[in-house]
Amino acid sequence: MASTVLIVDDSKLARIVMAKAITALQPDWTRIEAANADEALTRVDGQKIDVVLLDFNMPGKDGLTLAEELRGRFPEMPIAIATANVQDEVIARARAANVAFISKPVTEDGLRGFVSGAALRLRRAAQ
Amino acid sequence: MTDQSIALDELEHDALTELVNIGVSRAAVNLRKMVGEQVLLSVPSVEVVTRSHAVTLIRERENDDLVAVRQGFEGVFSGRALLIFPEKNSLALVKAVTHDTLSDAEAHAMEDEALAETGNIVLNGCLATMANMLKKTLTMSLPEVIRGGGKILFELDSRSMPGGVVLFLYINFTINDRNIRGYIAMLMDVPSLETLKMLIGEFITRVVGGGETP
């Protein structure tokens, strides 16, 4: 079954860049987008999401808080947070929630590790 | 007025905001290293406004005297970047970056020097990241500490036309557990804004691609 990735970023450009990199790495994945945390939660409630890629600094609820919330609901879901804000506290919170870290600007190379790891976990779970 | 010609479309505005966000996030990492405590950032706001409106924007938030570290940048586009905070936060910031090892008198004695160095690290981190992403080199001047109201802070330079349009971007930051907050602002005149708009267009093409990618 095809996997669905949710891309959450208030920047449309950043969503385009992430979607493009994901398409290059996993052409079969279905990509859906959300511009903020509330929209992301609506998406998650509305359909099955397998992977989430989110921005840290967003208006409203920040990406790390959203990641923690999603982690509470989906203990196994591959989640990554993209930011240039690599402060120790931010990294520590991401690690504590078992959320991967991707540095911004997002590139195909920067996403490769997370995406291939996520694909592997999804395949294994489907077996 | 010339502000119509430099109006950014939705994607350009979005791209500039994202560039600023990444630049300031890197700058916050630098500041984090200096103060040893988490630096919290707001979502950046980017607007093309008149200089007097920029003064109003900061006045809406801060009534007290301000202190700023100002640094000029020059290259294909030029302008000034500012790290601004309330003057009453100034000594606290100096103490934070010296990890509370200074007495009040010592902190006061080296206040301007410490502020200039802090500004230099934060603003350079921000500008260098943006310049790299736009694939252009910017030369940064030495930082200077200025005090006063928003009017003085937002003077672009002595040659610029009064009432000109500037790019005003601001992001506010707070240092965790300390009552310190501030803003980062960037000012550019119209010719620089036009160049920046063009570079942003190139940046968008580079990261989004023209449909096919090799």
Interface residues (C-beta under 8 A of the other chain):
Chain A: D10 S11 K12 L13 A14 I16 V17 K20 A24 F56 N57 M58 P59 T83 A84 N85 V86 Q87 D88 E89 V90 K104 P105
Chain B: E10 L11 D14 A15 T17 E18 N21 I22 G23 S25 R26 A28 V29 R32 Q38 V39 L41 V43 T129 M133 N176 I204 V207 V208 G209 T213
